[in-house]
Amino acid sequence: MRTQTHSRLRSFGRSGSSIFALVFSLLAPGEGSAQQPTSPPAAGETTSIERRTTEPSLERYRSREERLRAQPLDWNQTIGRPVEVPPAAATADPAREQPGTTPEGAPDPDADERARREFPSEWRTEPQPDRRGGLNFPGITLPEAEIHLAGTQDTFTQFCENCPDVRTNRTPPSRASGKLFVNGGYCSASVISPNNIIVTAAHCCWNRSTNNWIGGWTFAPAYHNGNTPYGLFPWTTATILTAWQTSGGRQNDVCLINLGTNSVGGAVTSYTGWLGRSWNFASVQVHNALGYPGNLGGGQTLQLCNSESFSPTGAGCGGTAVLNTGCSMTFGSSGGPWIRAYRTSSWVNSVVSGYDNATCTGTFGSTFNGPRFTSSNILTLCNAAGC
């Protein structure tokens, strides 16, 4: 028998006022597509969907075996038909406004002690940190990021962020990043607001190929090899730019998801803290991109690429609205944060979007794209989601 949950779709203008409400049905995992709209989205700047009842997908991923079996979402399957950016828009600098930032926040001082009591089975295999807070494993060297100032395609440093276990890193960049399970696979995401909001890619939320919400969003911060040391956090609201539905475009490939509490009633920020945000900064920035790519570590460990970003120059490539950066991560890293001032201020400045072609991106598996965070995307979404 088919199990259904009901959700409501909202569209917002810049003022954040509700324009309309529609009712959707979210099919259980494996029973077909996700929510199906009864009419096209309105012309508001953002569109949101709210979870109104318990989703079966949350129960599904409570099993470690199910989490290990989840496959990375193929970004090519959900971005839909590419929309060519007009030359004028591609060469213009969108949102030439004052750069802005919001600060990161720390987790509760007793977060790990509390989590060990609440989820003891998730902590049994934890390796012991050394006095520096890193790992003390024979033969394993974990370098700090080597800064690449090339600003060119296919140039980066890649390593596993505090392998073999992310739980030993007490800093927000690692613990506030996690695996995002969705109907049909998984993406990556990070906590960016004290109001328990995560950011990921819009193609992890709305499938442009089928014009449906993907659904089933369940966040596992500090995920490692099937373990969820802080529990699983269900979605309550997902918000995207309406432009992602109607036009696509890498600059619109951003989604915010408000989270509920875990199985013991804990809020995600109490365990992980949150990362800061930055917007309207220049294209050339040193970034550390994090995610759970299936091509590295089988998607079971948090990976990191350090490189310098730049904007593509080819016609129809998005211009300064889009960022490229060198990285070997592919499917599964979708939605993972690009962080400026890593481990100091830790501002999320973009998310992993995907790959277009050699002209607009570089070599597949050596460079990928992301939306440059501006007033037009991250600020608009945060105003709607309540960052």
Protein Blocks (a to p, Z undefined) as FASTA:
>chain_A
ZZddddddddddfkopafbdcddddddehiaccdddfbdcdfbfbdcdddfbdcfklmmm
mpmklmmmpccddfklmnopaddddfklmmpcghiacddddddddddfklmmmmmmmmmm
lmmmpccddfkopacdehiacddddddfklpghiacdddehiabfklpcbfklmmgccdd
dehiacddddfbfklpacddfklmbcfklopafbjiacdehiaehiafkopaddfbdcdd
fklmmngpjklmccdddddddfkopafklmnopadddehiafbdcdddddddfkggnlpa
ccdddddddddfbehilpjmbccdddfbdehjgoiacdehihklopafbdcfbdfbfmln
mpehiaccdddddfklmmmmmmmnoZZ
